[in-house]
Amino acid sequence: MKLRLLIAVIAIGSINSAVFAQKKSKPNILFIAIDDLKPELGCYGNTLVKTPNIDRLAKMGTVFMSNYCQQAVCGPTRASLMTGLRPDATKVWDLKTKMREVVPNILTLPQYLISQGYITSGVGKIYHPSCVDKKFDELSWSIPFIKPKASDYANGLGEPAKKHYQSPETKAAIQAETAEADAEGKKEKSTDSESTVGTVKPSTECLDLPDNAYEDGVTALIAKKSLISLNAEKEPYFLAVGFHKPHLPFVSPKKYWDMYNREDMPIASFQEHATNEVFVAYESSGELRNYSDIPTQTSHTKEELRAGLALAKQKELIHGYYAAISYVDAQVGILLNTLDSLGTLDNTIIVLWGDHGWHLGDHDMWGKHTNFEQATRAPLIFAAPGFKAGQTKSLSEHVDVFPTICDLANLSIPSMLQGNSLKPVMKNKNASVKEFSMSQYPRNLKSDEFAKLGYSNKKLMGYSLRTERYRYTLWMNNNFRSNEPYEASRVYATELYDYEKDPLEKANLAKDKNYEKVVKDLNQEMIDYFKTFEGK
């Protein structure tokens, strides 16, 4: 009897050990999101910017040199990446639509990982707050989403004003202005510039403060504690860490500004619209214009879709953008060093991504909100155990992140995802999993134009197909969506750019006779793309 009991105990112990081993066999996942980060990084070939920590990660993994977002604005692109679905499937095309209200059964990456035995936790900006619930999408997190407290900030400074400013003068002015607005019953509106009430809102701030005087420094320290705590758990974890910079305003501690000489800042060499322009393709830099020190710096109106910033202000903004990148890079270093100290750096899946690009003066634009290269191209780096490091020029998209993480973690890939796993490209940097990427952006026609054209409404959607060499964009009218039948009569305008001959997008070649075959072929590609979604 005792022998049987002993055998039973040993057997149970073996089963428990097997279950524990099975849980531990799933890799931990560190998921790093960086707001408004374009591929201005050392590992992407920029020799001026200082990003030693992200470059360190790049030397551990695969750098996707030709990665594109699905829509170049925070809410839609994050909803798309987090669900593996394109904007026409998430139905999030703006900064006010809550994704679960329009698609109640939508499945997010961390939500799926919970079902696969993962602990999921998050801190910082992962989703755009206005596109999810007040708990930053409660269904995504097995541990409630972590929000910084006033006491987390250095030197008793408390939370930055408007989440950004620590200057005593700026904070006092904002406090006075807020009190006045409250007395008058005014409310702030949620926009991509985060606040439309008030005139005290400088575009930059440079103060000699520690990193955790600002939100990203606090986020990094919270994430460090989370990594240590999660590492002690039996279950594998997925930790999402979202950094706000280099989003406007360009705010970071002085030591990061001191890394650069303002006179060395690279000004965009082409600050015009393309010949044969499609006017609606451009944006008015409205996000930047919302900052209180900008209106006096511009020489063009919003209606001209140009900024016309003075040279000195251009250099200041680019200086601020670079400083903010280096600031965030230092926070990434804290995460990598923490994994290293835990002995898990080499066996953790790490993905780092920027949610979209940013126009730093090219085409005389400052912001995102377009289908052009500088807005849609975004950094993506994957590091995982067993994969050699290197760069790839193979096309990738944000919708590929969800299935890739599943594949790397040896999990089944949900069938409804619209991206492809990039694991084959990580194995072979010359492999390819797609022939083109697809981005899109909505626009509204002016009332007189849409009435003149006889359209039923003002809404356009620009679908932009990016191949290795070309970008072909169709602007579709009457609120067209990709799941509708294509009709040539619904084409408002077309664009074609040849990046081999024209990397700066100086000329729209859509009506150039020398490119007739290219246009015909890419137009058919676009039609075939629409057909894959028709009726869905």
Phi, psi and omega per residue, in radians:
M1 nan -0.792 3.132
K2 -1.100 -0.661 3.135
L3 -1.116 -0.768 3.110
R4 -1.073 -0.733 3.130
L5 -1.089 -0.748 3.132
L6 -1.089 -0.744 3.120
I7 -1.092 -0.714 3.140
A8 -1.114 -0.759 3.132
V9 -1.084 -0.774 3.126
I10 -1.084 -0.729 -3.134
A11 -1.099 -0.790 3.126
I12 -1.090 -0.743 3.108
G13 -1.066 -0.680 3.118
S14 -1.133 -0.717 3.122
I15 -1.108 -0.799 3.137
N16 -1.068 -0.716 3.124
S17 -1.122 -0.680 3.131
A18 -1.141 -0.744 3.122
V19 -1.108 -0.774 3.129
F20 -1.069 -0.755 3.137
A21 -1.113 -0.659 -3.137
Q22 -1.117 -0.728 3.120
K23 -1.116 -0.795 -3.099
K24 -1.234 -0.331 -3.131
S25 -1.252 -0.328 3.060
K26 -1.363 2.263 -3.071
P27 -1.262 2.553 2.974
N28 -1.222 2.720 -3.077
I29 -2.297 2.157 3.017
L30 -1.886 2.153 -2.943
F31 -2.114 1.887 -2.998
I32 -1.947 2.045 3.121
A33 -1.883 2.355 -3.128
I34 -2.231 2.179 -2.986
D35 -1.363 2.240 3.048
D36 1.093 0.410 3.138
L37 -1.519 1.968 3.010
K38 -1.520 3.000 -3.088
P39 -1.312 0.898 3.043
E40 -1.702 1.305 -3.063
L41 -2.405 2.710 3.114
G42 -0.994 -0.725 -3.093
C43 -1.243 -0.190 3.042
Y44 -1.787 0.179 3.013
G45 1.761 -0.001 3.099
N46 -1.414 2.023 -3.066
T47 -1.571 -0.110 -3.128
L48 -1.646 -0.725 -3.085
V49 -1.208 2.567 -3.097
K50 -1.918 1.815 -3.106
T51 -2.366 1.071 -3.045
P52 -1.091 -0.537 -3.070
N53 -1.381 -0.743 3.052
I54 -1.153 -0.636 3.078
D55 -1.133 -0.584 3.067
R56 -1.111 -0.765 3.081
L57 -1.075 -0.719 3.140
A58 -1.043 -0.594 3.139
K59 -1.297 -0.160 3.088
M60 -1.719 -0.298 -2.973
G61 -2.433 -2.737 -3.122
T62 -1.835 2.210 3.090
V63 -1.719 2.046 3.141
F64 -1.554 1.802 -3.019
M65 -1.315 -0.374 -3.079
S66 -2.146 1.051 -3.123
N67 -1.812 2.453 -3.066
Y68 -2.330 2.535 3.068
C69 -1.500 2.940 -3.114
Q70 -1.569 -0.464 3.037
Q71 -2.745 2.200 -2.948
A72 -1.439 1.145 2.968
V73 -2.813 2.608 -2.890
C74 -0.941 -0.977 -3.025
G75 -1.001 -1.003 -3.122
P76 -1.100 -0.743 -3.072
T77 -1.181 -0.625 3.123
R78 -1.274 -0.704 3.065
A79 -1.050 -0.686 -3.136
S80 -1.165 -0.861 -3.117
L81 -1.115 -0.709 -3.054
M82 -1.297 -0.286 3.138
T83 -1.984 -0.172 -3.082
G84 1.197 0.388 -3.120
L85 -2.152 2.600 3.127
R86 -1.357 2.803 -3.071
P87 -0.952 -0.593 3.137
D88 -1.221 -0.277 3.075
A89 -1.635 -0.674 3.083
T90 -1.304 -0.426 -3.074
K91 1.120 0.433 3.053
V92 -1.896 1.875 -3.132
W93 -2.096 0.082 -3.056
D94 -2.544 -2.929 -3.078
L95 -1.863 0.311 3.139
K96 -2.209 -0.323 -3.119
T97 -1.325 2.239 3.093
K98 -1.585 2.105 -2.930
M99 -1.060 -0.594 -3.111
R100 -1.399 -0.248 3.046
E101 -1.356 -0.592 -3.131
V102 -1.612 -0.479 3.071
V103 -2.319 1.449 -3.006
P104 -1.031 -0.556 -3.077
N105 -1.668 0.316 -3.109
I106 -1.109 2.503 -3.100
L107 -1.990 2.203 3.113
T108 -1.710 2.824 3.123
L109 -0.989 -0.955 -3.134
P110 -1.133 -0.565 3.077
Q111 -1.072 -0.750 3.102
Y112 -1.146 -0.702 -3.128
L113 -1.119 -0.571 3.068
I114 -1.018 -0.744 -3.135
S115 -1.179 -0.284 -3.136
Q116 -1.766 0.242 3.043
G117 1.641 0.223 -3.132
Y118 -1.618 2.556 2.861
I119 -1.497 2.286 3.125
T120 -2.091 2.373 -3.107
S121 -2.540 2.657 -3.117
G122 -2.589 2.675 3.068
V123 -2.619 2.545 3.137
G124 1.541 -2.774 -3.082
K125 -1.653 1.910 3.076
I126 -1.919 -1.144 2.947
Y127 -1.526 2.840 2.940
H128 -1.318 2.197 -2.992
P129 -0.934 -0.601 -3.074
S130 -1.356 -0.099 -3.121
C131 -1.812 0.077 3.119
V132 -2.424 -3.093 -3.132
D133 -1.340 3.100 -3.062
K134 -1.213 -0.226 3.066
K135 -1.724 0.344 3.103
F136 0.983 0.804 -3.132
D137 1.285 1.414 -3.042
E138 -0.963 -0.620 -3.083
L139 -1.191 -0.264 -3.114
S140 -1.440 -0.243 -2.925
W141 -2.184 2.132 3.040
S142 -1.355 -0.434 2.950
I143 -1.868 2.253 -3.120
P144 -0.908 2.440 -3.100
F145 -0.970 2.374 -3.035
I146 -1.576 2.247 3.103
K147 -2.055 2.308 3.139
P148 -1.060 2.614 3.070
K149 -1.872 2.797 -3.140
A150 -0.993 -0.598 -3.102
S151 -1.273 -0.190 3.137
D152 -1.328 -0.293 -3.046
Y153 -1.477 2.578 -3.014
A154 -1.137 2.646 2.948
N155 1.003 0.444 3.129
G156 1.167 0.338 -3.082
L157 -1.241 -0.430 -3.076
G158 1.289 -3.058 -3.106
E159 -1.119 2.464 3.061
P160 -1.127 2.584 3.081
A161 -1.149 2.382 -3.075
K162 0.935 0.446 3.135
K163 1.258 0.099 -3.010
H164 -2.273 -0.686 -2.862
Y165 -1.787 2.329 3.057
Q166 -2.018 -0.053 3.077
S167 -1.055 2.200 3.141
P168 -0.989 -0.701 -3.132
E169 -1.144 -0.776 3.140
T170 -1.140 -0.747 -3.125
K171 -1.109 -0.704 3.134
A172 -1.148 -0.734 -3.140
A173 -1.138 -0.711 3.127
I174 -1.164 -0.706 3.127
Q175 -1.076 -0.761 3.130
A176 -1.135 -0.732 -3.127
E177 -1.165 -0.686 3.120
T178 -1.138 -0.725 3.119
A179 -1.076 -0.720 3.120
E180 -1.143 -0.727 3.124
A181 -1.123 -0.712 3.115
D182 -1.088 -0.713 -3.134
A183 -1.119 -0.554 -3.139
E184 -1.581 0.003 3.093
G185 1.328 0.372 3.118
K186 -1.467 2.562 3.118
K187 -2.153 2.571 3.067
E188 -1.309 2.534 3.081
K189 -1.788 2.506 3.113
S190 -1.462 1.968 3.096
T191 -2.350 3.103 -3.140
D192 -1.209 -0.326 3.082
S193 -1.569 0.040 2.962
E194 1.321 -0.342 3.097
S195 -2.802 2.323 3.118
T196 -2.034 -0.044 3.080
V197 -1.663 2.286 3.072
G198 1.829 2.664 -3.117
T199 -1.954 -0.097 3.125
V200 -1.629 1.747 -3.049
K201 -2.846 1.284 -3.119
P202 -1.158 2.620 -3.089
S203 -1.411 -0.256 3.130
T204 -2.457 2.772 2.973
E205 -2.645 2.314 -3.133
C206 -2.331 1.813 -3.121
L207 -2.271 2.610 -3.139
D208 -1.447 1.441 -3.074
L209 -2.297 2.780 3.061
P210 -1.231 2.844 -3.085
D211 -1.002 -0.668 -3.076
N212 -1.494 0.321 2.905
A213 -1.345 -0.372 -3.135
Y214 -2.003 2.889 -2.948
E215 -1.090 -0.697 -3.085
D216 -1.150 -0.604 3.076
G217 -1.152 -0.679 3.073
V218 -1.151 -0.763 3.134
T219 -1.006 -0.763 -3.125
A220 -1.088 -0.699 -3.130
L221 -1.232 -0.655 3.062
I222 -1.120 -0.754 3.133
A223 -1.095 -0.659 3.105
K224 -1.049 -0.826 3.106
K225 -1.079 -0.684 -3.140
S226 -1.128 -0.735 3.124
L227 -1.043 -0.748 -3.133
I228 -1.129 -0.765 -3.134
S229 -1.183 -0.789 -3.107
L230 -1.173 -0.546 -3.134
N231 -1.120 -0.451 -3.123
A232 -1.438 -0.162 -3.126
E233 -1.363 2.707 3.105
K234 -1.301 -0.602 -3.095
E235 -1.414 2.663 3.043
P236 -1.213 2.733 -3.099
Y237 -2.155 2.735 2.969
F238 -2.179 1.932 3.118
L239 -1.940 2.089 3.103
A240 -1.750 2.212 -3.122
V241 -2.183 2.068 -3.085
G242 -1.987 2.133 3.106
F243 -1.747 2.457 -3.062
H244 -1.456 -0.590 -3.129
K245 -1.498 2.615 0.266
P246 -1.610 0.618 3.018
H247 -1.059 2.590 3.001
L248 -1.016 2.626 -0.171
P249 -1.228 2.702 -3.111
F250 -1.421 1.580 -3.022
V251 -2.115 2.256 3.043
S252 -2.883 2.800 3.122
P253 -1.032 2.650 -3.032
K254 -0.979 -0.586 -3.069
K255 -1.078 -0.446 3.114
Y256 -1.432 -0.580 3.008
W257 -1.123 -0.633 -3.092
D258 -1.210 -0.195 3.099
M259 -1.255 -0.246 -3.009
Y260 -2.247 2.617 3.006
N261 -1.720 2.127 -3.055
R262 -1.012 -0.580 -3.126
E263 -1.172 -0.331 3.139
D264 -1.486 -0.090 -3.040
M265 -1.141 2.288 -3.051
P266 -1.416 2.032 3.116
I267 -1.488 2.455 3.126
A268 -0.979 2.261 -3.065
S269 -1.379 -0.383 3.114
F270 -2.132 1.866 -3.074
Q271 -2.062 0.720 3.122
E272 -2.198 2.971 2.959
H273 -1.439 2.749 3.137
A274 -1.211 2.657 2.980
T275 -1.139 2.575 -3.046
N276 1.016 0.696 -3.073
E277 -1.076 2.653 2.878
V278 -1.822 1.901 -2.931
F279 -1.006 -0.696 -3.084
V280 -1.196 -0.202 3.138
A281 -1.224 -0.338 -3.063
Y282 -1.711 2.858 3.098
E283 -2.246 2.840 -2.947
S284 -1.607 0.187 -3.059
S285 1.009 0.628 -3.077
G286 -1.062 -0.596 3.123
E287 -1.075 -0.803 3.131
L288 -1.179 -0.697 -3.112
R289 -1.068 -0.334 3.133
N290 -1.253 -0.208 -3.125
Y291 -1.493 2.480 -2.901
S292 -1.163 -0.405 -3.122
D293 -1.680 0.145 -3.059
I294 -1.647 -0.770 -3.033
P295 -0.871 -0.673 -3.135
T296 -1.286 -0.199 -3.100
Q297 -1.609 -0.230 -3.037
T298 -1.688 2.640 3.119
S299 -2.044 0.069 -3.137
H300 -2.205 2.685 3.091
T301 -1.494 2.884 3.078
K302 -1.041 -0.634 -3.082
E303 -1.120 -0.432 3.116
E304 -1.405 -0.171 -3.108
L305 0.959 0.686 3.061
R306 -2.416 2.701 -3.136
A307 -1.738 -0.816 -3.130
G308 1.120 0.709 -3.127
L309 -1.222 2.502 3.035
A310 -1.064 2.597 -3.083
L311 -0.983 -0.752 -3.112
A312 -1.077 -0.679 3.139
K313 -1.238 -0.638 3.066
Q314 -1.015 -0.817 -3.127
K315 -1.136 -0.669 3.107
E316 -1.094 -0.777 -3.125
L317 -1.157 -0.741 3.123
I318 -1.172 -0.681 3.041
H319 -0.998 -0.822 3.140
G320 -1.110 -0.667 3.129
Y321 -1.134 -0.793 3.123
Y322 -1.119 -0.739 3.122
A323 -1.075 -0.720 3.132
A324 -1.146 -0.633 3.077
I325 -1.099 -0.790 -3.140
S326 -1.147 -0.601 3.071
Y327 -1.080 -0.844 3.124
V328 -1.154 -0.668 3.101
D329 -0.982 -0.697 3.113
A330 -1.107 -0.606 3.126
Q331 -1.231 -0.660 3.046
V332 -1.050 -0.658 3.097
G333 -1.039 -0.652 3.101
I334 -1.078 -0.716 -3.139
L335 -1.165 -0.795 3.140
L336 -1.119 -0.714 3.138
N337 -1.152 -0.605 3.108
T338 -1.146 -0.804 3.078
L339 -1.045 -0.711 3.141
D340 -1.082 -0.777 -3.129
S341 -1.151 -0.472 3.107
L342 -1.465 -0.145 -3.122
G343 1.344 0.366 -3.075
T344 -2.077 0.143 -3.074
L345 -1.061 -0.678 -3.046
D346 -1.514 -0.111 3.134
N347 -2.189 0.485 3.071
T348 -2.008 2.381 2.989
I349 -1.300 2.168 3.125
I350 -2.162 2.211 3.039
V351 -2.185 2.307 3.088
L352 -2.152 2.302 -3.114
W353 -2.540 2.618 2.945
G354 -1.764 2.491 -2.997
D355 -1.272 -0.374 3.050
H356 -3.045 -3.133 3.094
G357 -1.553 -2.784 -3.094
W358 -2.844 2.369 3.080
H359 -1.434 2.045 3.090
L360 -1.811 0.925 3.075
G361 1.754 -0.236 3.097
D362 -1.129 2.511 -3.053
H363 1.000 0.319 -3.087
D364 1.033 0.712 3.097
M365 -2.176 2.586 3.115
W366 -2.335 1.704 -3.104
G367 2.666 -2.791 3.059
K368 -2.020 -2.094 2.953
H369 1.058 0.546 3.068
T370 -2.478 3.088 3.029
N371 -1.783 0.147 -3.120
F372 -1.305 2.908 -3.051
E373 -1.011 -0.772 -3.058
Q374 -1.205 -0.339 3.115
A375 -1.628 -0.608 -3.021
T376 -1.597 -0.467 -3.129
R377 -1.376 2.275 -3.051
A378 -2.459 2.613 -3.114
P379 -1.253 2.535 3.046
L380 -2.574 2.146 3.118
I381 -2.268 2.233 3.079
F382 -2.058 2.245 2.987
A383 -2.171 2.348 -3.137
A384 -2.645 2.622 -3.134
P385 -1.010 2.355 3.048
G386 1.570 0.045 -3.128
F387 -2.012 2.323 3.116
K388 -1.260 2.589 3.133
A389 -1.368 2.764 3.078
G390 2.777 3.092 3.108
Q391 -1.850 2.680 3.017
T392 -2.406 2.473 3.057
K393 -1.668 0.013 3.123
S394 -1.078 2.448 -3.103
L395 -1.156 2.450 3.051
S396 -2.530 2.876 -3.112
E397 -2.448 2.856 3.100
H398 -1.071 -0.563 3.131
V399 -1.149 -0.189 3.128
D400 -1.460 -0.226 -3.048
V401 -1.159 -0.820 -3.127
F402 -0.995 -0.992 -3.126
P403 -1.113 -0.537 3.134
T404 -1.162 -0.758 3.113
I405 -1.077 -0.747 3.096
C406 -1.027 -0.814 -3.097
D407 -1.125 -0.747 -3.138
L408 -1.155 -0.538 -3.140
A409 -1.561 0.111 -3.137
N410 1.039 0.689 3.072
L411 -1.875 2.669 3.052
S412 -1.151 2.580 -3.109
I413 -1.690 2.113 3.134
P414 -0.939 2.392 -2.986
S415 -1.199 -0.405 -3.043
M416 -1.457 -0.107 -3.120
L417 -1.120 2.535 -3.060
Q418 -1.841 0.069 3.066
G419 -1.824 -3.115 3.131
N420 -2.106 2.590 3.031
S421 -1.165 2.388 3.106
L422 -1.665 0.129 -3.133
K423 -0.999 -0.719 3.102
P424 -1.039 -0.590 3.133
V425 -1.293 -0.581 3.080
M426 -1.167 -0.533 3.090
K427 -1.320 -0.714 -3.092
N428 -2.350 1.851 -3.014
K429 -1.107 -0.246 3.106
N430 -1.668 -0.061 3.130
A431 -1.264 2.871 3.141
S432 -2.463 2.458 3.117
V433 -2.044 0.030 3.100
K434 -2.826 2.704 -3.118
E435 -1.637 -0.327 3.123
F436 -2.739 2.811 2.981
S437 -1.888 2.836 -3.112
M438 -2.341 2.173 3.025
S439 -2.091 2.884 3.110
Q440 -2.648 2.748 3.070
Y441 -2.680 2.354 3.138
P442 -1.521 2.654 3.041
R443 -2.467 2.789 3.014
N444 -2.036 2.270 3.048
L445 -1.291 2.672 3.016
K446 -1.211 2.622 -3.023
S447 -0.969 -0.754 -3.080
D448 -1.173 -0.605 -3.116
E449 -1.254 -0.796 -3.092
F450 -1.202 -0.548 3.085
A451 -1.189 -0.698 3.125
K452 -1.112 -0.655 -3.115
L453 -1.397 -0.227 3.113
G454 1.405 0.339 3.108
Y455 -1.299 2.779 3.138
S456 -1.465 -0.354 3.052
N457 -2.674 3.086 -3.018
K458 -1.546 -0.168 -2.921
K459 -1.424 2.236 3.028
L460 -1.997 2.729 2.950
M461 -2.327 2.181 3.104
G462 -1.686 2.032 3.075
Y463 -1.747 2.179 -3.004
S464 -2.105 1.966 -3.080
L465 -1.702 2.092 -3.087
R466 -1.947 2.017 3.014
T467 -1.712 -3.055 3.120
E468 -1.031 -0.606 -3.064
R469 -1.908 -0.595 -2.951
Y470 -2.066 2.780 2.886
R471 -2.177 2.124 3.132
Y472 -2.068 2.148 -3.070
T473 -2.122 2.260 3.022
L474 -1.908 2.169 3.028
W475 -1.688 1.950 -3.051
M476 -1.755 2.448 -3.038
N477 -1.687 3.123 3.061
N478 0.896 0.774 3.035
N479 1.012 0.671 3.129
F480 -1.078 2.521 3.011
R481 -2.275 2.744 -2.991
S482 -1.139 -0.271 3.125
N483 -1.573 0.127 3.107
E484 -1.734 2.717 3.087
P485 -1.094 2.352 3.112
Y486 -1.266 2.343 3.025
E487 -2.344 2.259 -3.109
A488 -1.013 -0.514 -3.127
S489 -1.160 -0.252 -3.124
R490 -1.651 0.115 3.081
V491 -1.497 2.058 3.110
Y492 -1.463 -0.755 -3.110
A493 -2.826 2.826 3.126
T494 -2.311 2.679 3.070
E495 -2.372 2.580 3.023
L496 -2.510 2.262 3.090
Y497 -2.216 2.392 -3.131
D498 -1.867 1.768 -3.033
Y499 -1.304 -0.281 3.070
E500 -1.230 -0.688 -3.125
K501 -1.767 -0.341 -3.000
D502 -2.506 1.226 -3.069
P503 -1.151 -0.301 -3.106
L504 -1.681 0.084 3.106
E505 1.034 0.872 -3.125
K506 -1.420 -0.350 -3.064
A507 -2.440 2.238 2.995
N508 -1.457 2.027 -3.012
L509 -1.765 0.235 -3.029
A510 -1.043 -0.477 -3.119
K511 -1.948 0.228 3.109
D512 -1.375 2.183 -3.081
K513 -1.043 -0.501 -3.141
N514 -1.216 -0.230 -3.096
Y515 -2.021 0.325 -3.098
E516 -1.013 -0.781 -3.131
K517 -1.171 -0.707 3.118
V518 -1.045 -0.812 3.130
V519 -1.074 -0.770 -3.139
K520 -1.063 -0.795 -3.105
D521 -1.160 -0.770 -3.114
L522 -1.246 -0.564 3.077
N523 -1.104 -0.696 3.105
Q524 -1.170 -0.663 3.060
E525 -1.013 -0.751 -3.132
M526 -1.127 -0.778 3.130
I527 -1.070 -0.761 3.120
D528 -1.101 -0.652 3.087
Y529 -1.070 -0.835 3.116
F530 -1.022 -0.674 -3.094
K531 -1.090 -0.518 -3.125
T532 -1.183 -0.323 -3.121
F533 -1.923 -0.061 -3.020
E534 -1.001 2.221 3.099
G535 1.449 -0.056 -3.105
K536 -1.565 nan nan
